[in-house]
Amino acid sequence: MKVTVKGQVTIPRRVRETLGIQKNSEVDFVEEKGRFYLVKTDEGHQRLGFRRFRGIAPSGMSTDEILELTRETE
């Protein structure tokens, strides 16, 4: 698959059909363990914008530990 000068690629028909991607569908790229995946977004993802972060916190961390990472420290 070639990338155009504008950074565009054609999503193969089989992939579009499997993901339910149609004209004007929204898609996103999700990184996981150094690999990127194409996913069809839904309206909730567009509004919240947090879905891309789902599952990236290290396992074994409590909610309080994760929240501490997101807060600014002095």
Buried (B, 14 or more C-beta within 10 A) or exposed (E): EEEEEEEEEEEEEEEBEEBEBEEEEEEBEBEEEEEEEEBBBEEEBEEEEEBBEEEEEEEEEEEEEEEEEEEEEE
